[in-house]
Amino acid sequence: MAKWEFFHEIGRKAIHITILIALILFFAIKNQSGQQAALLFLVALLLIFLILEYFRLDLNFKLPFFHRFIRPKEEYRVYGVVFFLSSTIIALAVFDTPIALAALLMTTFGDMSAAIAGKKYGTTILFRNKTVVGFVTALITNLIVAVIISLLFSINIYIPIIMAFTATIIETLTDEMDDNLVVPIITGFIGQILFLAI
């Protein structure tokens, strides 16, 4: 049963990878047709998911594939992908590109690595259902993202490092609120303020 739950967790987190595909398409469209067209593409994706959620929540229609990966706490409320797409649109529209990417990639990979490592190896609880192993794994993952972003965009390394700690702490403290919205928005906001100040 525990092994089944572990593989289910991997399946749920793998859906986060779809955001990476959306990011690649966003930048491809942005290069060809500009920022507004790229953002409209993301809004169109969001609308598709909102329609699917309408069928699932309002009409009680169980989607054959996605329903298997929905957490019990999401069964009667909006699916995390909707929040993640919303935060992606906000981040890319408001923050500078390196800040937006850092916030979104930390949310994607930090959350995914924390959940998988925590489910597999976590025994010591740090806060509510979050484990020490999950916290450390997320922090290491987020710091790796920070270094990559700093090197790719030649920005002050301290900015993405502070963002990495912010993302990890918020992810750990967030339970009832959807971390797909809270983590990238707060992390990106702090990163953007630092980016403008330094």
Secondary structure as the mmCIF struct_conf table of DSSP 4:
data_model
#
loop_
_struct_conf.conf_type_id
_struct_conf.id
_struct_conf.beg_label_comp_id
_struct_conf.beg_label_asym_id
_struct_conf.beg_label_seq_id
_struct_conf.end_label_comp_id
_struct_conf.end_label_asym_id
_struct_conf.end_label_seq_id
HELX_RH_AL_P HELX_RH_AL_P1 ALA A 2 ALA A 14
TURN_TY1_P TURN_TY1_P1 ILE A 15 HIS A 16
HELX_RH_AL_P HELX_RH_AL_P2 ILE A 17 SER A 33
HELX_RH_AL_P HELX_RH_AL_P3 GLN A 35 GLU A 53
HELX_RH_PI_P HELX_RH_PI_P1 TYR A 54 ASP A 58
BEND BEND1 LEU A 59 LEU A 59
HELX_LH_PP_P HELX_LH_PP_P1 PHE A 61 LEU A 63
TURN_TY1_P TURN_TY1_P2 PRO A 64 PHE A 65
HELX_RH_3T_P HELX_RH_3T_P1 PHE A 66 PHE A 69
HELX_RH_3T_P HELX_RH_3T_P2 PRO A 72 GLU A 74
TURN_TY1_P TURN_TY1_P3 GLU A 75 TYR A 76
BEND BEND2 ARG A 77 ARG A 77
HELX_RH_AL_P HELX_RH_AL_P4 GLY A 80 VAL A 94
BEND BEND3 PHE A 95 PHE A 95
HELX_RH_AL_P HELX_RH_AL_P5 THR A 97 LEU A 105
HELX_RH_PI_P HELX_RH_PI_P2 MET A 106 GLY A 110
HELX_RH_AL_P HELX_RH_AL_P6 ASP A 111 TYR A 121
BEND BEND4 THR A 124 THR A 124
STRN STRN1 ILE A 125 PHE A 127
TURN_TY1_P TURN_TY1_P4 ARG A 128 ASN A 129
STRN STRN2 LYS A 130 THR A 131
HELX_RH_AL_P HELX_RH_AL_P7 VAL A 132 PHE A 153
TURN_TY1_P TURN_TY1_P5 SER A 154 SER A 154
TURN_TY1_P TURN_TY1_P6 ILE A 157 ILE A 157
HELX_RH_AL_P HELX_RH_AL_P8 TYR A 158 LEU A 173
BEND BEND5 ASP A 175 MET A 177
HELX_RH_AL_P HELX_RH_AL_P9 ASP A 179 ALA A 197
#
